[in-house]
Amino acid sequence: MARSSIVILAALVLLLLPGDVTSVSTGFRKSTTGFLQSPLPPPASAFSPSSSSSSSSFSSSSSSALRWTSPFSSAAQAFAGFHHYRDRRRVGSSGGGGRRGLGMLKMMNMMEVEEGRLSLGAPRYRPLSGRFITNGGVQVTCQVEDVMDTTKEVDALLEGLDSHEGVLLASSYEFPGRYARWTIGFIDPPLKIDSRTLDFTVTALNARGEVLLEVVRDALLHPESPLPLAGLERGKLSEEEGGGTVLRGKVPKSEEYFPEEERSRQPSIFSVIRAVVDMFHSEGDPQFGLYGAFGYDLTFQFESIELQMPRPDNQRDVVLYIPDRVLVVDQDKRAAWRVEYDFSWKGQSTQGLPRTGRVREYQPLPAGSLKRNRDSVVGEYARRVEEAKGQFKVGNLFEVVLSQTFFKECPLKPSEVFARLRTTNPSPYGFLINLGGNEYLIGASPEMFVRCERTKEGLRVETCPISGTIARGSDALEDAARIKAILTNKKEESELTMCTDVDRNDKSRICEPGSVRVLGRRQIEMYSRLIHTVDHVEGYLRKGFDALDAFLCHTWAVTVTGAPKTWAIQFIEEQEASPRAWYGGAVGLVAFDGSLNTGLTLRTIRVLDGVAEVRAGATLLYDSDPPAEEAETELKASALVDALEYRGPGTGDDEGGEEVMPPLVPLARRVLLVDHEDSFVHTLANYLRQTGAEVSTVRSGVNALRLIEETRPDLVVLSPGPGCPKDFQLSQTISAALAARVPVFGVCLGLQGMVEHFGGKLDVLAYPMHGKPSHVDLTALSEATDGSSSSSSSSSSAGCSTSSTDSIKLGHKYKIFEGIPQRFEVARYHSLHGNQATFPKELRVTAMSEDGVIMGIEHRDLPLAAVQFHPESILTNPTHGLRMLANALKYLQFEEDKK
């Protein structure tokens, strides 16, 4: 029987089953699911606030809450719609229809699992409107409506986060099998949980939060709770603090022994989080959960580290929110919806209470008030790298990630910074979080921390360690060259190997034997300024472990600490200049359905009291170069700093290339391009036009000779071509140009023609170089007349210098290579080349290939020059190719023309 037929029959049977088809339990911490009682009409208002002045400015969109959109099969969608139609006739009825609703929803989830779909971090499906009971007995009313104008809604949410507490998580980066594009966010959540060390507070942020506060209190103090709290202190916040009720508590330390496999179960602030997750656990709504940030210092609750640095009083380790209104956008499925929740607990309900929140406008730092621009003086980071190398040498460390912080005023609103960062740095984990207290996190993290979701094989945990970084090139061609460079770099390979080995070890602590495997090895991910090598690792949790265990067994990732992890964390504490705060921690969602999606807090701007803090690190090994590692941290930070001082295109913002060439000055020259039946001549003409020249292309022969004489152009360019120079009477063309006092620049065949014209001979390469890359070294010239031993390479090693040359120092008369690196890569298409033994005395060599072939020449007295490679090929850096042609137009002139 076809699979679709089985699905249809299963759906029909489920719809006809009696109401007790699913079991329901409301016992504390027992295995249970919620149940759908009845679908609800659309809410009267969406993100549009009530009349309260402190609410957000979200706009409303009206559409039926019963409209069904999901990623499931069309058959499932049809039966979901049929189920909704049946239950619309049962509004207000009890039990049966709701249980069938849950059954349908569970079946839909099973179908998704059976079909092997992974979420890639995106919302797994659109939940249904209705009511359900959580694991701890909380009744949740869920209303869902479609959102039509997603741009308007997301922009309004961003603007709201400038002055309202809340969270926006956004993926703007796609990678097959790894990342999809989506956005989830909210403002004015009713409840907030934050902590510092083992002290925690639970705060009601509005009247709705007062109801949830009692739910959390009962969860934390429940007799069956594994969290041994002596009690909770209830208090009231001052008006300056925002008002509202707060519960304060402290997680007691435990002397009980925990084996390493169960370290995540020892008392910590995560015991509080786990109690809340257990209380609200429910299936059927993947957006329902805790959202926020986890700080780096959380690791000290599990690792015995001797702290060296004092922590500021305002540093927090955890800030998490339970929202009651969530905007969800799934870009890949072109679907968007809004979910609103109401809660009922022991006779109290949030129904009818306004969805308002505290308002605190962003306060930038007064101009000129910044006290420092980095936490380490220039060179100090490099010194720490030397310290690390000493530890590597004796085996105390294998690798370590040291970081430093840069400070800058932040006059822009956080939403503006995030918008710029999202545009210039698309990433899988973008976020803007208003943490309250004039503190914001604005990030574009490239790295997943931990993601958990249920599949047919079990609870799957995955990570994507990143290690190995190189700057982006100026174009796709340079990118390709740099990808090749990083993939052949043994140091970069060693970095990622150690990171992934440690990551696999973290998973093996709690995963099924044999389930931990590497899905992708040294894969390339490209971001705005950087190229990374990335591994992709998965595992399946053993029975008895959950998503929080997966989160904690990786805390914190080796890519932000080092190996061995505990020793690396201690070294970091001793060497870095300031506490990490949020850097190296995580942001994301701990969902109440048991899933989890978090990204590492990297490429993040922490704005506190108007000061932007940008922290960046580098992975260090024994063969690290200290100045280079310090430069890498500055490069990583630069993309974020630019978001704070963005000047727009065309103002000198560098996109990460190592070389910054001076801009080309347009030259209004007339060029006659003589074509020798070449397949690349029009690209060469295109390059010449980019310099500002007026180009006319003509086939070699009578017409070319006539145009040289009659029009007397500013430059004749001799194109490449097949055969040999005599096939095109190229010597005649050169003679005509010299008779008309017109300078000449030759490419490939053009160079060969010049050599023959002045009496030299040509050789044939033993192996033809057709479409082959080759390194070229510029030569420093003596007074000799040939191209042999008297011309020496100005580049002393095969892989190094990229600094631009000064042609006067090299002795080049016509400066064709001015502004070009002393060593650069080019494309070669030739079999013939100039013979060095018979090289004409009138000419001299300006460049040589790594295999000893003449690559550049110029005449000693006349304005003639040529190259034996293709400046217009994709294998030649376009910046270099354009620069050479511009130099030829600028410097190849007869003396009378210069005057």
C-alpha positions in Angstrom: 0.0 0.0 0.0 1.3 3.5 -0.8 2.6 5.6 2.1 0.0 8.3 1.4 -2.8 5.7 1.7 -1.5 4.5 5.1 -1.4 8.1 6.3 -5.0 8.7 5.2 -6.2 5.6 6.9 -4.4 6.3 10.1 -5.9 9.8 10.2 -9.4 8.5 9.6 -9.0 5.8 12.3 -7.7 8.4 14.8 -10.6 10.8 14.1 -13.1 8.0 14.8 -11.5 6.7 18.0 -13.2 7.5 21.3 -12.1 10.4 23.4 -9.8 8.4 25.7 -7.4 7.6 22.8 -4.6 9.4 24.7 -3.8 9.3 28.3 -3.5 12.5 30.3 -1.7 13.1 33.5 -1.1 16.3 35.4 1.2 14.8 38.1 4.5 16.7 38.8 7.5 15.4 36.7 5.6 12.5 35.3 5.7 11.5 31.7 2.7 13.2 30.1 1.5 15.3 27.3 -1.0 18.1 27.1 -4.4 17.9 25.4 -6.2 20.1 23.0 -9.6 21.0 24.4 -11.0 23.2 21.6 -9.8 25.6 18.9 -10.3 29.2 19.7 -11.4 32.2 17.7 -8.7 34.7 16.6 -7.5 37.1 19.2 -9.0 40.6 19.1 -5.5 42.1 18.9 -2.2 40.8 17.8 1.1 42.4 18.7 -0.8 45.7 18.7 -0.8 46.8 22.4 -3.7 47.7 24.4 -4.2 51.3 25.3 -1.5 51.2 27.9 1.3 53.7 27.0 4.0 51.2 28.1 3.1 48.6 25.6 4.8 48.0 22.3 3.9 49.6 19.0 3.3 46.3 17.1 0.8 46.4 14.4 -2.1 44.1 14.1 -2.8 41.7 11.2 -6.1 40.0 11.1 -6.6 36.5 9.7 -8.3 33.3 10.7 -6.6 31.6 13.6 -7.9 28.3 12.1 -5.9 28.6 8.9 -3.5 25.7 8.7 0.0 26.0 7.5 2.7 23.5 8.2 5.7 21.8 6.7 3.9 18.4 6.7 2.6 16.5 3.7 -0.4 17.6 1.8 -2.5 14.6 3.1 -1.7 15.6 6.6 -2.7 19.2 6.0 -6.0 18.1 4.5 -6.8 16.0 7.6 -5.7 18.7 9.9 -8.1 21.0 8.2 -10.9 18.4 8.5 -10.1 18.0 12.2 -10.4 21.7 12.7 -13.7 21.7 11.0 -15.0 19.0 13.2 -13.8 20.7 16.4 -15.3 24.1 15.4 -18.6 22.5 16.0 -17.5 21.5 19.5 -16.4 24.8 20.9 -16.9 24.6 24.7 -17.3 20.8 24.6 -15.2 18.7 26.9 -12.5 16.1 26.6 -13.0 14.0 23.5 -12.5 16.4 20.7 -9.5 17.8 22.5 -7.9 14.4 22.9 -8.4 13.7 19.2 -6.8 17.1 18.5 -3.7 16.0 20.4 -3.7 12.7 18.7 -3.8 14.4 15.3 -1.0 16.7 16.4 1.1 13.8 17.7 0.5 11.9 14.4 1.6 14.9 12.4 4.8 15.1 14.5 5.4 11.4 14.0 4.9 11.8 10.2 7.5 14.5 10.2 10.0 12.3 12.1 9.2 9.3 9.8 10.0 11.4 6.8 13.4 12.2 8.3 13.0 15.9 8.3 15.4 17.9 10.5 14.4 21.4 11.4 17.9 23.0 10.6 17.1 25.3 13.5 13.9 26.6 11.9 10.4 26.4 13.5 9.3 22.8 13.0 5.7 23.6 12.4 2.9 26.0 13.1 1.1 25.0 16.4 -2.7 24.8 16.7 -5.0 27.2 18.6 -6.5 25.5 21.6 -5.9 24.7 25.3 -3.5 22.2 26.8 -2.3 21.1 30.2 1.4 21.1 30.9 3.4 18.5 32.8 3.0 20.4 36.0 -0.8 21.0 35.6 -0.7 24.6 34.2 -3.5 25.3 31.8 -2.2 27.1 28.7 -4.5 28.7 26.2 -2.8 29.1 22.8 -4.1 31.4 20.1 -2.4 31.4 16.7 -2.9 33.8 13.8 -1.2 34.3 10.5 1.1 37.3 9.9 1.0 38.8 6.4 3.4 41.8 6.5 6.4 40.2 8.1 8.8 43.0 7.3 6.5 45.5 9.1 6.1 43.2 12.1 9.8 42.4 12.5 10.8 46.0 12.1 8.3 47.0 14.8 9.7 44.3 17.1 13.2 45.5 16.5 12.2 49.1 17.3 10.4 47.9 20.4 13.5 46.2 21.7 15.3 49.5 22.0 13.1 50.3 25.0 11.4 47.1 26.0 12.9 43.9 27.4 12.7 41.0 25.0 14.5 38.8 22.5 14.9 38.5 18.8 16.6 35.5 17.3 17.2 35.4 13.6 19.0 33.1 11.1 19.9 34.9 7.9 22.3 32.2 6.7 21.6 28.9 4.9 23.8 25.8 4.7 22.4 22.5 3.3 21.7 20.0 6.1 22.7 22.6 8.8 21.0 26.0 8.7 17.8 27.5 7.5 16.5 31.1 7.6 14.0 32.1 10.3 13.1 34.7 12.9 11.5 34.4 16.3 11.0 37.2 18.8 9.0 39.0 21.4 8.9 42.0 23.7 7.3 42.6 27.1 7.6 39.0 28.5 5.7 38.5 31.7 8.5 36.6 33.6 12.2 36.8 33.9 14.8 34.5 35.5 18.3 35.8 36.1 21.2 34.6 38.2 24.7 35.4 39.4 26.7 32.4 40.6 24.2 30.3 42.6 21.9 33.2 43.5 18.9 33.6 41.4 15.8 35.8 41.0 12.5 35.3 39.4 10.8 38.6 38.5 7.2 39.3 37.5 7.6 42.0 34.8 3.8 42.8 34.7 0.5 41.7 36.2 0.5 38.6 34.0 3.9 37.7 35.4 2.4 37.7 38.9 0.4 34.6 37.9 3.4 32.8 36.4 5.5 33.7 39.5 3.3 31.5 41.6 3.7 28.7 39.1 7.5 28.9 39.3 7.4 29.2 43.0 5.3 26.0 43.3 7.7 24.2 40.9 10.8 25.2 42.9 9.3 24.3 46.3 7.4 21.2 45.2 8.1 18.3 47.6 9.1 16.0 44.7 11.4 18.6 43.2 15.1 17.5 43.1 16.2 21.0 44.0 16.7 21.2 47.8 15.7 24.8 48.4 15.1 25.8 52.0 12.8 28.6 50.8 12.3 31.6 48.6 12.4 35.2 49.7 9.5 37.2 48.3 10.1 40.9 47.7 9.0 44.0 45.8 11.2 45.9 43.3 11.5 49.6 43.7 9.9 51.9 41.2 13.4 52.7 39.8 13.9 48.9 39.3 10.6 48.7 37.5 8.3 47.5 40.3 6.8 44.1 40.5 7.2 41.1 42.7 10.4 39.1 42.8 11.4 35.7 44.3 15.0 35.4 45.4 16.8 32.1 46.2 20.1 30.4 46.3 21.0 26.9 45.0 22.8 25.1 47.8 26.1 23.5 47.1 26.2 19.7 47.3 28.9 17.5 48.7 27.3 14.5 47.0 29.5 12.6 44.5 28.4 12.8 40.9 30.1 10.6 38.3 31.3 12.5 35.2 28.4 11.1 33.1 26.0 12.7 35.5 27.8 16.0 36.2 25.0 17.9 34.6 22.6 16.8 37.4 24.6 18.3 40.3 22.9 21.3 41.9 23.4 24.4 39.9 21.4 27.3 38.4 20.4 24.7 35.8 18.5 22.9 38.6 16.2 25.9 38.6 15.9 26.0 34.9 15.2 22.2 34.8 12.4 22.6 37.4 10.8 25.3 35.3 11.1 23.3 32.1 9.6 20.2 33.8 6.7 22.3 35.1 5.8 23.7 31.7 6.7 20.6 29.6 4.2 20.0 26.9 4.2 18.7 23.3 2.8 20.4 20.3 4.3 23.9 20.4 8.0 24.2 19.6 8.0 28.0 20.2 6.9 27.7 23.8 9.9 27.9 26.1 12.7 29.9 27.8 14.6 32.5 25.7 17.7 34.4 26.6 21.4 34.3 27.3 23.9 32.1 29.2 27.1 33.6 30.5 30.6 32.2 30.4 30.9 32.0 34.2 28.3 29.3 34.4 31.1 26.8 33.8 32.5 27.5 37.2 29.5 25.8 38.7 30.8 22.5 37.2 34.6 23.1 37.0 36.9 23.8 40.0 38.6 26.9 38.7 40.5 29.3 40.9 39.2 32.7 40.0 41.7 35.5 39.5 39.7 38.4 38.3 37.0 40.3 40.3 33.6 40.3 38.7 31.6 43.6 38.4 28.5 43.8 40.5 26.3 44.1 37.5 27.5 41.0 35.8 24.8 38.2 35.4 25.3 34.6 34.4 21.8 33.9 33.1 18.9 36.0 31.8 15.9 34.0 30.6 12.4 35.0 29.7 9.1 33.2 29.4 7.1 35.1 26.7 3.4 35.2 26.3 3.3 36.5 22.7 5.8 35.3 20.0 6.3 36.3 16.4 7.5 33.5 14.2 8.8 33.8 10.6 9.9 30.8 8.6 11.5 32.3 5.5 12.1 29.0 3.8 8.5 27.9 4.0 7.2 31.5 3.4 5.1 31.3 6.5 4.7 33.5 9.5 2.4 33.4 12.5 1.9 34.9 15.9 1.3 32.8 19.0 -0.4 34.3 22.1 -0.5 32.4 25.4 -2.7 32.8 28.5 -2.1 30.8 31.7 -4.3 29.5 34.5 -3.0 28.2 37.8 -4.9 27.5 41.0 -7.7 29.8 40.3 -5.6 32.6 38.9 -5.5 33.5 35.2 -3.8 35.9 32.9 -6.9 36.1 30.7 -7.9 39.8 30.2 -4.7 41.2 31.8 -2.8 43.7 29.6 0.4 42.6 27.8 2.4 45.5 28.9 6.0 46.0 30.0 8.6 48.3 31.4 9.8 51.1 29.2 13.4 52.3 29.4 14.7 54.2 26.5 18.2 53.5 25.3 20.7 55.9 26.8 23.9 56.4 24.8 27.2 57.4 26.4 27.8 61.1 26.2 30.3 62.0 23.5 33.9 62.0 24.7 33.2 60.0 27.8 34.8 56.7 26.7 37.7 56.0 29.1 39.5 53.3 27.1 39.3 51.6 23.7 40.6 48.1 24.6 41.3 46.0 27.7 44.9 45.1 26.5 47.5 47.5 25.2 48.8 46.7 21.7 51.3 43.9 21.9 50.0 42.5 25.2 47.9 39.8 23.4 51.0 38.7 21.5 52.8 38.4 24.8 50.0 36.1 26.1 50.4 34.0 23.0 54.0 33.4 23.9 52.9 32.4 27.4 50.5 29.9 25.8 53.3 28.5 23.6 55.3 27.8 26.8 52.4 25.7 28.1 52.1 23.9 24.8 55.8 23.0 24.9 55.6 21.2 28.2 52.2 19.5 27.5 50.0 21.4 29.9 47.9 22.6 27.0 47.2 21.4 23.4 45.4 24.5 22.3 43.7 27.5 24.0 41.5 30.3 22.9 42.5 33.7 24.3 40.4 36.8 23.7 40.6 40.5 24.2 37.9 43.2 24.3 37.6 46.5 22.3 35.4 49.4 23.5 33.6 52.0 21.5 30.9 54.5 22.1 27.5 53.4 20.7 25.5 56.5 19.7 23.2 54.3 17.5 20.2 52.6 18.9 20.7 48.8 19.4 18.1 48.1 16.7 20.1 50.2 14.2 23.3 48.3 15.0 21.6 45.0 14.7 20.1 46.0 11.3 23.5 46.9 10.0 25.1 43.8 11.4 22.4 41.6 9.9 23.0 43.3 6.5 26.8 43.1 6.5 27.2 39.9 8.5 24.5 37.3 7.7 24.8 34.5 10.2 22.9 31.4 11.5 22.6 32.9 14.9 21.8 36.6 14.8 20.2 38.1 17.9 19.2 41.3 19.6 18.4 40.9 23.3 17.3 43.7 25.7 18.4 42.3 29.0 17.1 45.2 31.0 19.3 47.6 33.0 20.4 49.4 29.9 22.3 46.2 28.8 21.9 44.7 25.3 23.4 41.8 23.4 23.7 42.3 19.6 25.2 39.4 17.7 25.9 37.7 14.4 27.3 34.4 15.6 28.6 31.9 13.0 28.7 28.9 15.3 26.1 26.6 16.7 26.6 25.7 20.4 24.2 22.8 20.9 21.0 21.9 19.0 18.7 19.1 20.2 15.5 17.7 18.6 13.7 14.5 18.5 13.9 12.2 15.5 12.8 8.7 14.8 16.2 7.5 16.1 15.9 9.3 19.4 16.9 12.7 20.9 19.5 14.0 18.5 22.3 16.4 19.6 24.4 18.2 17.1 27.2 20.8 17.1 29.3 22.5 14.4 32.8 23.3 15.8 34.5 26.2 13.9 38.3 26.5 13.9 40.4 27.7 11.0 40.0 31.3 9.8 41.3 33.3 6.9 40.2 36.7 5.5 37.9 36.9 2.6 39.3 38.0 -0.7 38.2 40.9 -2.7 36.3 38.7 -5.1 35.3 35.1 -5.8 38.7 34.4 -7.4 40.6 35.5 -4.3 38.1 33.6 -2.1 38.9 30.4 -4.0 42.6 31.0 -3.6 42.2 31.5 0.1 40.0 28.5 0.5 42.8 26.5 -1.1 45.3 28.1 1.3 43.3 27.3 4.4 42.5 23.7 3.4 46.2 23.0 2.8 47.3 24.8 6.1 48.4 22.1 8.6 48.1 24.4 11.6 44.4 25.2 10.7 43.8 21.5 10.2 45.3 20.7 13.6 43.1 23.4 15.3 39.9 21.9 14.0 41.0 18.3 14.6 41.6 19.0 18.3 38.3 20.9 18.6 36.3 18.1 17.1 38.0 15.4 19.1 37.1 17.2 22.3 33.6 17.8 21.0 33.2 14.1 20.3 34.4 13.4 23.8 31.8 15.8 25.3 29.0 13.9 23.4 30.3 10.5 24.3 29.7 11.3 28.0 25.9 11.0 27.5 25.3 9.6 24.0 24.5 6.1 22.8 27.7 4.1 22.1 28.5 4.3 18.4 26.1 7.2 17.7 28.6 10.0 17.8 29.8 10.6 14.3 31.3 13.3 12.1 28.8 14.3 9.4 31.0 17.0 7.7 34.8 17.4 7.9 36.5 20.8 7.2 33.6 22.2 5.3 33.8 25.8 4.2 31.5 28.5 5.6 31.9 32.0 4.2 30.9 35.1 6.1 31.2 38.8 5.3 34.9 39.1 6.1 36.1 35.7 7.0 36.2 32.1 5.7 36.0 29.3 8.3 36.6 25.6 8.3 33.8 23.8 10.1 33.1 20.2 11.2 29.6 18.9 11.8 29.1 16.3 14.6 26.0 14.5 15.8 25.1 12.0 18.5 22.0 10.4 20.1 21.4 10.8 23.8 21.2 7.7 26.1 18.0 7.1 27.9 17.7 9.3 31.0 19.4 12.3 29.5 17.7 15.4 28.0 18.6 18.5 26.0 19.8 20.3 29.2 22.3 17.5 29.8 23.5 17.9 26.2 23.9 21.6 26.7 25.9 21.2 29.9 28.2 18.4 28.7 29.5 20.8 26.1 29.9 23.8 28.4 31.8 25.6 27.2 32.7 24.7 23.6 36.4 23.8 23.0 36.3 26.4 20.2 36.1 29.2 22.9 38.1 27.5 25.6 40.7 24.9 24.5 42.1 21.5 25.4 42.4 20.0 27.9 39.3 22.0 28.6 39.7 22.4 32.4 43.4 23.5 32.1 42.5 25.8 29.3 39.8 27.5 31.3 42.2 28.0 34.2 44.8 29.5 31.8 42.2 31.8 30.3 41.2 33.0 33.8 44.9 33.7 34.6 45.8 35.4 31.3 42.9 37.5 30.0 42.6 41.1 31.1 38.9 41.1 31.9 36.0 38.7 32.7 34.3 37.3 29.6 30.8 38.0 30.9 28.6 36.8 28.0 31.4 36.1 25.5 31.9 32.4 24.9 28.5 31.5 26.4 25.3 30.9 24.5 22.0 32.5 23.4 18.9 30.8 22.2 15.8 28.8 23.1 15.2 26.0 25.7 11.8 24.8 24.5 9.3 23.2 26.8 8.8 20.3 24.3 12.3 19.0 25.1 14.1 20.6 22.1 16.9 23.2 22.3 18.6 25.5 19.8 21.5 27.7 20.9 24.4 29.5 19.3 27.7 30.5 20.8 28.0 34.1 21.9 30.6 35.1 19.4 30.7 38.1 17.0 28.7 39.9 19.7 28.4 43.5 20.8 27.6 43.9 24.4 26.2 47.4 25.0 26.2 48.4 28.6 25.3 51.9 29.7 26.0 53.2 26.1 29.4 51.6 25.8 29.8 48.9 23.1 32.1 46.0 24.1 33.4 43.8 21.2 35.4 40.7 22.3 37.3 38.5 19.9 39.6 35.6 20.3 41.9 33.3 18.4 42.7 29.6 18.7 46.4 29.2 19.7 48.7 26.2 19.0 52.4 25.7 19.6 53.1 26.9 16.0 51.0 30.1 16.4 52.6 33.4 15.3 52.0 35.9 18.2 51.6 39.0 16.1 49.4 37.2 13.5 47.1 35.9 16.2 46.7 39.4 17.7 45.9 40.6 14.2 43.3 37.9 13.8 41.4 39.1 16.9 41.5 42.6 15.5 40.2 41.4 12.1 37.3 39.5 13.8 36.4 42.5 15.8 36.5 44.8 12.8 33.2 43.6 11.3 31.4 44.4 14.5 33.1 47.8 15.0 32.1 48.8 11.5 28.4 48.2 12.5 29.0 50.9 15.1 30.6 53.3 12.7 29.2 52.2 9.3 30.0 54.7 6.6 28.3 53.0 3.7 29.7 51.8 0.4 32.4 53.6 -1.5 33.9 55.2 1.7 36.9 52.9 2.1 35.3 50.1 4.2 37.5 47.2 3.5 35.8 43.8 3.2 38.7 41.9 4.6 41.3 41.5 1.8 44.9 41.7 2.9 45.9 44.1 0.1 44.3 47.5 -0.3 45.3 48.9 -3.7 45.2 52.6 -4.4 42.2 53.5 -6.5 42.5 53.6 -10.2 42.6 57.1 -11.7 40.5 57.1 -14.9 42.7 57.8 -17.9 41.0 59.2 -21.0 43.3 57.4 -23.5 42.6 56.0 -26.9 43.7 52.4 -27.3 43.9 50.3 -30.4 43.7 46.7 -29.5 45.1 44.5 -32.2 43.4 41.1 -32.2 45.4 38.0 -33.1 42.3 35.7 -33.4 42.4 35.2 -29.6 39.5 33.9 -27.5 40.1 36.4 -24.6 40.5 39.6 -26.5 37.2 41.1 -25.5 37.7 40.5 -21.8 41.1 42.3 -22.3 39.2 45.2 -23.9 36.7 45.2 -21.0 39.6 45.6 -18.6 41.1 48.4 -20.6 37.8 50.2 -20.6 37.6 49.9 -16.9 40.6 52.1 -16.7 38.7 54.8 -18.5 40.2 54.2 -21.9 38.4 54.4 -25.2 39.1 51.0 -26.9 38.8 50.0 -30.5 39.5 46.4 -31.4 40.7 45.5 -34.9 42.0 42.2 -36.4 45.7 42.2 -37.3 46.6 43.0 -40.9 46.1 45.8 -43.3 43.4 47.5 -41.3 45.4 47.5 -38.1 48.4 49.1 -39.9 46.2 51.8 -41.5 44.5 52.7 -38.2 47.8 53.0 -36.4 49.0 55.5 -39.0 45.8 57.4 -39.5 44.5 57.7 -35.9 47.7 57.6 -34.0 46.2 56.2 -30.7 47.7 56.7 -27.3 48.6 53.0 -27.0 48.6 49.9 -29.2 47.9 46.7 -27.3 49.0 43.5 -28.9 46.7 40.7 -27.9 47.4 37.1 -27.1 46.8 34.5 -29.8 47.6 31.1 -31.2 50.5 30.2 -33.4 53.6 32.3 -33.5 54.3 36.0 -34.1 55.2 35.5 -37.8 51.7 34.0 -38.4 50.3 37.5 -37.9 53.3 39.6 -39.2 53.5 41.0 -35.7 56.9 42.6 -36.4 55.2 44.8 -39.0 52.7 46.0 -36.5 55.4 47.0 -34.1 57.3 48.8 -36.8 54.1 50.7 -37.8 53.5 51.8 -34.2 57.1 53.0 -33.7 57.0 54.9 -37.0 53.8 56.6 -35.8 55.5 57.2 -32.4 52.8 55.1 -30.6 53.7 53.2 -27.5 53.1 49.4 -27.5 52.0 47.0 -24.7 52.0 43.2 -25.5 50.3 40.3 -23.9 51.7 36.7 -24.4 52.0 36.6 -28.2 52.7 40.3 -28.0 55.7 39.7 -25.8 56.9 37.0 -28.1 56.6 39.3 -31.1 58.7 42.0 -29.3 61.4 39.5 -28.6 61.5 38.4 -32.3 61.3 42.0 -33.6 64.5 43.0 -31.8 66.4 39.8 -32.9 65.7 37.3 -30.1 64.5 33.7 -30.5 61.7 31.7 -29.0 61.7 28.3 -27.3 58.9 25.8 -26.8 58.0 24.7 -23.2 58.5 21.1 -22.4 55.0 21.1 -20.9 52.5 23.6 -22.4 51.0 26.1 -19.8 47.4 26.4 -21.0 45.1 27.7 -18.3 47.7 27.0 -15.6 48.3 29.2 -12.5 51.9 30.2 -11.8 53.7 32.5 -9.4 55.6 35.4 -10.9 58.4 37.3 -9.2 59.4 40.8 -10.1 63.1 41.3 -10.9 65.4 44.0 -9.6 67.4 45.1 -12.7 71.1 45.9 -13.1 72.7 47.6 -16.1 73.0 44.2 -17.9 71.2 43.8 -21.2 70.0 40.2 -21.0 67.5 38.3 -18.9 69.8 35.7 -17.2 71.9 36.0 -14.1 72.1 39.7 -14.0 68.4 40.1 -13.2 67.6 38.9 -9.7 64.2 38.1 -8.1 63.1 40.5 -5.5 61.1 37.9 -3.6 63.4 35.7 -1.5 60.9 32.9 -0.6 58.3 31.0 -2.5 55.2 31.8 -0.5 55.6 35.1 1.2 55.7 38.7 0.3 52.5 40.5 -0.6 53.8 44.0 -0.1 53.4 46.3 -3.0 56.5 47.2 -5.0 58.2 50.5 -6.0 59.2 50.1 -9.6 61.8 52.9 -9.3 63.7 50.8 -6.7 63.5 47.8 -9.0 64.9 49.8 -11.8 61.9 49.4 -14.1 61.7 52.4 -16.4 58.0 52.1 -17.3 56.6 51.0 -13.9 54.1 48.4 -15.4 54.2 46.7 -12.0 53.8 49.7 -9.8 51.5 48.8 -6.9 51.7 45.1 -7.5 53.1 42.6 -4.9 56.6 41.4 -5.5 55.2 37.9 -5.9 51.8 37.3 -7.3 49.8 34.6 -9.1 48.9 34.7 -12.8 47.2 32.7 -15.5 49.5 31.3 -18.3 48.3 30.3 -21.8 51.4 29.6 -23.8 53.8 27.1 -25.3 56.3 29.6 -26.7 58.5 31.8 -24.6 61.5 34.1 -25.0 64.9 32.3 -25.1 67.2 33.8 -22.5 70.5 33.0 -24.3 69.5 35.1 -27.3 67.6 37.7 -25.4 67.9 41.1 -27.3 70.2 43.6 -25.7 67.6 46.4 -26.4 65.2 44.7 -23.9 65.4 43.8 -20.3 63.5 41.3 -18.1 61.1 42.7 -15.5 59.5 39.5 -14.2 60.2 35.8 -14.1 58.1 32.7 -13.4 58.9 30.3 -10.6 60.0 27.8 -13.3 62.5 30.3 -14.8 60.5 31.6 -17.8 60.6 35.3 -18.8 57.2 36.8 -17.7 57.8 40.5 -18.2 59.9 42.7 -20.4 60.4 46.4 -21.3 62.6 48.2 -23.9 65.5 50.1 -22.5 64.7 53.3 -24.4 61.4 53.1 -26.2 57.9 52.9 -24.5 57.4 49.2 -25.2 56.6 46.6 -22.5 54.9 43.2 -22.4 53.9 40.3 -20.2 53.9 36.6 -20.9 50.6 35.9 -19.0 47.0 37.0 -19.1 46.1 39.9 -16.9 42.4 39.5 -17.7 42.1 35.8 -16.7 40.2 34.6 -13.6 43.5 33.1 -12.3 45.1 36.6 -12.2 43.8 38.8 -9.4 41.6 41.3 -11.2 43.0 44.1 -9.0 46.5 43.3 -10.3 45.4 42.9 -13.9 43.6 46.2 -13.9 46.5 47.9 -12.2 49.0 46.7 -14.8 46.9 47.9 -17.7 46.4 51.3 -16.0 50.1 51.5 -15.5 50.7 50.8 -19.1 48.4 53.6 -20.2 49.9 55.9 -17.7 53.7 55.3 -18.1 54.2 54.1 -21.7 54.7 57.4 -23.5 57.3 59.0 -25.8 59.2 61.9 -24.2 57.5 64.4 -26.5 54.1 63.2 -25.4 54.9 63.5 -21.7 55.7 67.2 -22.3 
